[in-house]
């Protein structure tokens, strides 16, 4: 099946898909079309009032689950979906949180520390292919521990080195970020709260990778409000200029008001799990909520930092589709993929109330021919 080029302008041209039950947002007021029950994709017998079955179901081939004015959610294996439906160099940003390499298995599935690198690298090949030369890959990875001892795993660093040192399609590390979650419960309990020999593990590794040393980025889009002390300094104009013992030199322009402070690469974002609308919707519909959702502020930072309105954002391990909802709210187009249909059905709650309608297999709706896509840049 030939790949379809993905458009780089908004609003996307979304048309009724031929020979299917899927209609565009012009027919639904921009509300997403939800995923039907397993086994009845595209079926005229689909009853939207039926309670969803809490079973894990994997699609044999990629299926368009639902879409909105700005994006699409697909059910299927990420590699297969990208291979068959997404053209080369069409994505501006991949921001994702793949299953971590944890000792204790999770319900959504996770790989072992020993096999994690080999599991991830085939995904990396597709990520490289679909990313634009100016695009970025942002990977959120939780910390892990060696089994039975208070020793941290280095799987996240091994993956980073393998991505940047492989002979073909190597990435470059644009910058290492760290997500500090102040609300994180003390863990691992044995070493932190029982034996008291380690501190609370509250930081995730966030690798910002790119195909070249100069991906699209602008930190002015993520400036923070000045502290009160900095505001006083700017107002007074008095500061001890000149060289510091470290060798840094504070020059005249230091006190110029530039609209805000440049953020550090340590992102302090509490993740309390207070995702009320999403959780309420899952409970009401009898769906399993995704148990490992990152807060919207995390992908929001990178979507603002590394993309512009109209750019295309991909999350290949979408889960409850936090990334897609963030991209839509910021005027970016998005493509989200997950292999679990129940998680995708639950993710519809992040958008407007859906109009029940079964989806059907098909190609991406956000598409134009390659020459048009190139000219849209």
C-alpha positions in Angstrom: 0.0 0.0 0.0 1.5 3.3 -0.9 2.2 5.8 1.8 0.3 9.0 1.9 2.0 12.4 2.4 0.8 14.3 5.4 -0.3 17.9 5.0 1.5 20.6 6.9 -1.2 23.3 7.0 -4.3 23.9 9.1 -7.2 23.5 9.1 -6.6 20.0 7.7 -8.6 18.9 4.6 -10.7 16.2 6.1 -13.1 14.5 3.7 -15.7 11.8 4.0 -13.8 8.5 3.7 -15.2 6.6 0.6 -16.9 3.3 1.2 -16.9 3.6 5.0 -19.0 4.8 7.8 -16.6 7.5 8.8 -17.5 11.1 8.1 -15.5 14.2 8.6 -15.9 16.9 11.3 -18.0 19.0 8.9 -20.7 16.5 9.8 -20.1 16.2 13.5 -19.2 19.8 14.5 -15.6 18.8 15.0 -16.4 16.1 17.5 -14.4 12.9 17.3 -15.9 9.7 15.9 -15.4 7.0 18.5 -14.0 3.5 18.2 -16.6 0.8 18.0 -16.6 -2.5 19.9 -13.9 -5.1 19.1 -15.0 -7.3 16.2 -17.6 -4.9 14.7 -15.3 -2.3 13.1 -17.3 -0.9 10.2 -20.3 -3.0 11.0 -23.8 -1.8 10.4 -24.9 -3.7 13.6 -22.8 -1.6 15.9 -24.9 -0.4 18.8 -23.3 2.7 20.5 -25.4 2.0 23.5 -23.8 -1.3 24.3 -21.4 -1.2 27.2 -17.8 -1.7 26.0 -16.2 -5.0 26.9 -13.2 -4.6 29.2 -11.0 -6.9 27.1 -7.6 -6.3 25.5 -8.0 -6.5 21.8 -5.3 -6.1 19.2 -6.2 -5.1 15.6 -5.0 -7.3 12.8 -4.3 -4.2 10.7 -4.3 -0.5 11.5 -7.7 1.0 11.9 -8.8 4.6 12.0 -10.4 4.8 15.5 -11.6 8.4 15.6 -10.7 11.9 14.3 -11.2 15.5 15.2 -10.7 18.8 13.4 -7.0 18.6 14.0 -6.0 15.0 14.2 -6.6 11.2 14.1 -6.3 8.3 16.5 -5.4 4.9 15.1 -5.7 1.4 16.5 -2.9 -0.8 15.6 0.8 -1.6 15.9 2.8 1.7 15.6 5.4 0.3 13.2 2.8 -1.1 10.9 0.7 2.0 11.0 3.7 4.2 10.2 5.0 1.9 7.5 1.7 1.8 5.6 0.2 5.2 6.2 2.8 7.9 6.9 5.2 9.3 4.3 8.9 10.0 4.8 9.8 13.3 6.6 6.2 14.3 7.3 6.3 14.6 11.1 7.5 17.7 13.0 7.6 16.2 16.5 7.3 12.8 18.1 6.6 13.1 21.8 5.8 9.9 23.6 6.1 7.8 26.8 6.7 4.2 25.8 6.2 1.3 28.2 9.1 1.4 30.7 11.5 -1.4 31.5 10.2 -2.2 35.0 10.7 -5.2 37.2 7.0 -5.5 38.0 4.8 -6.2 35.0 2.1 -3.6 34.1 -1.3 -4.3 32.6 -0.4 -2.4 29.5 2.7 -4.5 28.9 6.3 -3.6 29.4 9.6 -4.9 28.2 12.5 -6.3 30.3 15.5 -4.2 31.0 17.7 -6.8 29.2 15.7 -6.7 26.0 14.5 -3.1 26.1 17.1 -1.7 23.6 16.4 -4.3 21.0 12.7 -3.9 21.4 12.8 -0.2 20.9 15.2 0.1 18.0 12.8 -1.0 15.2 10.5 1.8 16.4 13.4 4.2 16.2 13.9 3.2 12.5 10.4 4.3 11.7 10.7 7.4 13.8 13.8 8.5 11.9 12.1 7.9 8.5 8.9 9.9 9.3 10.6 12.8 11.0 11.4 15.9 9.0 15.1 17.0 9.0 14.0 19.7 11.4 11.9 17.4 13.6 12.4 16.2 17.1 11.9 12.9 19.0 11.1 13.4 22.7 11.1 10.2 24.8 9.9 10.1 28.5 11.4 7.2 30.4 10.8 6.3 34.0 13.5 5.2 36.2 13.9 1.5 37.1 15.7 -0.6 39.6 17.6 -3.9 39.5 15.7 -6.8 40.9 16.1 -7.4 44.7 18.8 -4.8 45.3 19.0 -1.0 45.8 20.7 -0.4 42.5 19.3 1.8 39.7 19.0 0.3 36.2 20.8 2.1 33.4 18.4 0.9 30.7 17.4 4.5 29.8 21.1 5.4 29.2 21.8 2.3 27.3 18.9 3.1 25.0 20.2 6.7 24.6 23.7 5.6 23.7 22.4 3.0 21.2 20.1 5.6 19.5 23.0 8.0 19.1 25.8 5.6 18.3 24.2 3.1 15.9 25.9 3.1 12.5 22.7 3.7 10.5 20.2 6.5 11.2 21.8 7.8 14.3 20.1 10.5 16.4 21.8 13.3 18.1 21.1 14.2 21.7 19.8 17.8 21.4 19.4 18.0 25.2 18.7 15.9 28.2 15.7 16.9 30.2 14.5 15.7 33.6 10.9 15.6 34.8 10.6 16.1 38.5 7.3 15.0 40.0 6.9 16.5 43.5 3.8 14.5 44.1 5.5 11.2 43.5 4.9 8.7 46.3 8.0 7.4 48.1 9.4 4.5 46.0 10.7 1.9 45.8 9.2 1.2 49.2 11.7 -1.4 50.4 14.7 0.9 49.9 13.0 4.3 50.7 10.4 3.8 53.4 11.4 0.4 55.0 15.2 0.3 55.1 15.6 4.0 54.5 18.7 3.6 52.4 17.7 5.6 49.3 15.9 8.9 48.6 12.5 9.1 46.9 12.8 8.3 43.2 10.9 11.2 41.6 12.6 12.0 38.4 12.0 10.7 34.8 14.5 10.9 32.0 13.3 12.9 29.0 15.6 12.6 26.0 15.2 15.2 23.3 16.7 13.7 20.2 16.9 15.0 16.6 18.2 13.9 13.2 20.6 16.9 13.0 22.2 19.3 15.5 19.7 22.0 14.5 16.1 20.9 14.9 13.3 23.5 15.0 13.2 25.1 18.5 12.5 28.4 20.1 12.7 28.8 23.9 10.9 32.1 23.7 7.7 30.1 23.3 8.2 28.5 26.7 9.5 31.4 28.8 8.5 31.5 32.4 7.4 34.5 34.4 10.3 36.3 36.1 10.7 35.8 39.8 9.9 38.7 42.0 13.6 39.3 42.7 14.4 39.4 39.0 11.5 41.8 38.4 13.0 44.1 41.1 16.4 43.9 39.5 15.0 44.9 36.1 13.1 47.7 37.7 16.1 49.1 39.6 18.7 48.6 36.9 21.3 48.0 39.6 23.4 44.8 39.4 26.9 43.8 40.1 28.2 43.5 36.6 31.5 42.0 35.5 33.3 38.7 35.8 32.4 36.0 38.3 34.7 33.4 39.9 33.2 30.8 37.6 34.5 32.8 34.6 31.0 34.0 33.5 30.7 37.7 32.7 27.5 39.5 33.4 27.1 42.2 30.8 24.8 45.2 30.3 22.0 43.3 28.5 21.5 41.1 31.5 18.8 43.4 33.0 16.9 43.9 29.7 13.3 42.8 30.0 13.0 40.0 27.5 9.4 39.0 28.5 10.3 36.1 30.8 12.9 33.7 32.1 14.4 30.9 30.0 13.3 27.6 31.5 15.8 25.0 32.8 16.0 21.4 31.6 14.5 20.3 34.9 10.7 20.4 34.6 8.9 20.4 37.9 5.4 19.2 37.1 3.2 17.4 39.7 1.4 14.4 38.5 -1.4 13.7 41.0 -3.5 11.6 38.7 -6.3 14.1 39.1 -7.7 13.5 35.6 -11.3 13.8 36.7 -13.2 14.1 33.4 -11.3 11.3 31.8 -11.6 9.0 34.8 -15.3 9.7 35.3 -15.9 9.0 31.6 -14.0 5.7 31.8 -16.0 4.6 34.9 -19.3 5.6 33.4 -18.6 3.5 30.3 -17.0 0.5 32.1 -13.6 1.1 30.6 -10.2 0.5 32.1 -8.4 3.9 32.4 -4.8 3.9 31.4 -2.8 3.5 34.6 0.3 5.5 33.6 -0.8 8.9 32.2 1.7 11.7 32.1 0.4 15.2 32.9 -0.6 17.4 30.0 2.0 20.0 31.0 4.8 17.6 30.0 4.0 17.2 26.3 2.7 20.8 26.3 6.1 22.1 27.1 7.7 20.3 24.1 4.9 20.9 21.7 5.2 24.7 22.3 9.0 24.6 22.4 9.6 22.5 19.3 6.6 23.2 17.0 4.5 25.9 15.5 0.8 26.1 14.9 -0.1 23.8 12.0 2.8 21.4 12.6 2.1 17.7 12.9 2.7 15.9 16.3 2.9 12.1 16.6 2.5 9.9 19.7 3.1 6.3 18.7 2.4 5.0 22.3 -0.7 7.2 22.8 -2.4 5.4 25.7 -5.2 7.8 26.8 -4.0 10.3 24.1 -2.9 13.2 26.3 -0.5 14.3 23.6 -3.2 14.5 21.0 -5.5 16.5 23.2 -2.6 18.9 24.0 -1.7 19.3 20.3 -5.3 20.0 19.4 -5.6 22.7 22.2 -2.5 24.4 20.8 -3.5 24.4 17.2 -1.2 21.6 16.1 -2.3 18.7 14.0 -1.8 15.3 15.6 -1.6 11.6 14.9 -1.8 9.1 17.8 -1.5 5.4 17.7 -2.1 2.7 20.3 -2.5 -1.0 20.2 -5.2 -1.2 22.9 -8.7 -0.4 21.7 -10.0 0.1 25.2 -7.5 2.8 25.9 -8.4 4.5 22.7 -12.2 4.3 23.5 -11.4 6.0 26.8 -9.3 8.7 25.2 -12.3 10.1 23.3 -13.3 11.8 26.6 -10.4 14.2 26.1 -12.2 15.8 23.3 -15.8 17.0 22.8 -18.6 14.6 23.4 -18.5 12.1 20.5 -21.2 11.3 18.0 -21.4 7.5 18.0 -20.4 6.2 14.6 -18.3 3.1 13.8 -14.9 3.6 12.2 -13.6 1.6 9.3 -10.2 0.7 7.9 -8.7 3.4 5.7 -5.8 5.6 5.0 -4.9 8.8 6.9 -7.3 11.6 6.3 -4.8 14.4 6.9 -3.1 14.1 3.5 -2.2 15.8 0.3 0.3 14.8 -2.4 4.0 15.1 -1.6 4.5 18.2 -3.7 1.7 20.1 -1.9 3.1 19.0 1.5 6.5 20.3 0.5 5.1 23.6 -0.6 3.1 24.0 2.6 6.3 24.4 4.5 
